[in-house]
Amino acid sequence: MSNSPSSGYMTADTVNSLYDTDVDTHPDVIYDEYKNLEEVTEAIRKQGLESCHMIFGIDYTVSSNRTGEKTFGGKCLHAMKETGLNPYQTVICIFGETLEPFNRGENIPVFGFGDSKCKDKSIFELKPGEQLGTASHILAAYNEVTPTITLGGPTQFTPLIYAAIDVVKETKEVHSNINSYV
């Protein structure tokens, strides 16, 4: 088998050339040279983000088992550990704590999808009627609800995207460089 671009396979030189761009000189690049989350948050602020509305979507499909077999010591990505965090808990903490300073003290909608009840047809609110305004609130809700969930599938983001659209309609704010939805 040939390893030339015309054969459908990329050579090492072709792959390397994809990275030989002017990324290092682009003014919007945020370099990954930070020692803590505060430095990341400050870099985001310097790029012009003043505030944002966050929406969390948590994937409860069986793919969490398959992926965890390869990447999380053979365990489901949602497995609760006695020490340390699972990948979802880690993302909630890092993403939440990094962007929390940009949240204007508002509720952060948190949805689950892909479980055995919703499958690919709908989503569910992680804690209906409760205000989840910080990463610690979201993490506590995740830790409480996740052990009660039966994984399902298939993965379908459409209901989550429609929920995000509904949030934008409710707040009457649109995506821009200043106010962003994450």
C-alpha positions in Angstrom: 0.0 0.0 0.0 1.2 3.4 -0.9 1.5 6.1 1.7 1.0 9.0 -0.6 -1.8 11.6 -0.4 -3.2 10.4 -3.7 -3.7 6.9 -2.3 -6.0 8.3 0.5 -3.3 7.9 3.2 -1.4 10.8 4.7 2.4 10.7 4.9 4.1 12.0 8.0 5.2 15.0 6.0 1.6 15.7 5.0 0.4 15.5 8.6 3.3 17.7 9.8 2.5 20.3 7.1 -1.0 20.6 8.6 0.7 22.0 11.7 3.0 24.3 9.9 0.6 27.2 9.9 0.7 30.6 11.5 -1.1 29.5 14.6 1.7 30.8 16.8 1.3 34.3 15.5 -2.5 34.4 15.4 -3.8 37.0 17.8 -6.6 34.9 19.2 -4.4 31.9 20.2 -4.5 31.1 23.9 -1.3 29.4 24.8 -1.4 26.4 27.1 1.3 27.6 29.5 -0.8 28.1 32.6 -0.1 27.1 36.2 -3.7 27.2 37.5 -7.3 27.8 36.5 -7.2 31.5 37.5 -4.6 32.1 34.8 -6.7 30.3 32.2 -9.8 32.4 33.2 -7.7 35.6 32.9 -6.5 34.6 29.4 -10.1 34.0 28.4 -11.1 37.4 29.8 -8.2 39.0 27.9 -9.6 37.5 24.7 -12.8 39.5 25.2 -15.2 37.2 27.0 -17.1 39.3 29.6 -20.0 36.9 30.5 -21.5 33.7 29.3 -24.4 31.4 29.9 -23.3 27.8 30.5 -25.3 24.7 29.6 -24.0 21.3 30.6 -25.0 18.1 28.7 -24.0 14.8 30.3 -23.8 11.7 28.0 -25.4 8.7 29.7 -25.0 6.3 26.7 -23.4 2.9 26.9 -20.5 4.3 25.0 -19.3 5.5 28.4 -18.6 1.8 29.2 -16.8 1.1 25.9 -14.7 4.3 26.1 -13.9 3.6 29.8 -12.7 0.1 28.9 -9.9 1.7 26.9 -9.3 4.9 28.8 -10.4 4.7 32.4 -8.9 1.5 33.7 -11.6 -0.7 32.3 -14.4 1.1 34.2 -17.3 3.1 33.0 -16.5 6.8 32.6 -19.2 7.5 35.2 -17.8 5.1 37.8 -17.6 6.8 41.2 -14.3 6.3 42.8 -13.5 6.5 46.5 -10.5 8.7 45.8 -10.1 11.0 42.8 -12.6 12.0 40.2 -14.0 10.2 37.1 -13.7 12.0 33.7 -17.1 13.6 34.0 -16.5 14.9 37.4 -13.1 16.3 36.2 -14.7 18.1 33.3 -17.5 19.5 35.5 -14.9 20.9 37.9 -12.4 22.3 35.4 -15.0 23.6 32.9 -17.2 25.0 35.6 -14.5 26.6 37.7 -12.8 28.1 34.7 -16.0 29.7 33.3 -17.9 30.2 36.6 -16.4 33.8 36.9 -18.2 34.7 33.7 -21.6 33.3 34.8 -23.7 36.2 36.1 -24.9 34.3 39.1 -27.6 32.6 37.0 -28.8 29.1 37.0 -26.8 26.7 34.8 -29.0 24.3 33.0 -27.7 20.7 33.3 -29.2 18.0 31.2 -28.6 14.3 30.8 -29.2 12.4 27.6 -28.8 9.0 26.1 -29.9 7.0 29.2 -32.2 4.0 29.0 -35.4 6.2 29.4 -34.6 9.1 27.1 -32.5 7.1 24.6 -32.0 9.3 21.5 -35.5 11.0 21.8 -35.3 13.4 24.7 -33.2 14.8 27.5 -33.8 15.2 31.3 -33.0 17.9 33.7 -30.4 16.6 36.2 -32.1 18.2 39.2 -35.6 19.5 38.1 -36.5 22.7 39.8 -33.2 23.2 41.6 -30.8 26.1 41.0 -27.4 24.9 39.9 -25.4 28.1 39.8 -21.9 26.8 40.5 -19.6 24.0 39.6 -19.9 22.6 43.1 -23.7 22.5 42.8 -23.5 20.7 39.4 -21.0 18.3 40.8 -23.1 17.5 43.8 -26.2 17.0 41.5 -24.1 14.7 39.2 -22.8 12.7 42.2 -26.4 12.2 43.5 -28.2 11.4 40.3 -25.6 9.4 38.3 -25.7 6.3 40.4 -29.5 6.1 39.7 -29.1 6.3 35.9 -29.2 3.2 33.6 -27.0 3.8 30.6 -28.7 3.6 27.2 -28.3 4.9 23.7 -27.8 5.7 21.0 -26.0 9.0 21.3 -28.1 11.9 19.8 -27.3 15.5 20.5 -30.4 17.0 18.8 -32.6 17.2 21.9 -29.7 18.9 23.8 -29.2 21.4 21.0 -32.9 22.2 21.0 -32.8 22.7 24.7 -29.9 25.1 24.3 -31.9 27.0 21.6 -34.8 27.3 24.1 -32.4 28.7 26.7 -31.2 31.4 24.2 -34.9 32.2 23.4 -35.8 32.5 27.0 -32.9 34.8 27.9 -33.3 36.8 24.6 -29.5 36.9 24.3 -27.6 35.7 21.3 -24.1 34.5 20.8 -21.5 37.2 20.2 -17.9 38.0 21.1 -19.1 39.5 24.4 -21.9 37.2 25.6 -21.4 33.6 24.7 -23.1 30.3 25.4 -20.8 27.4 26.2 
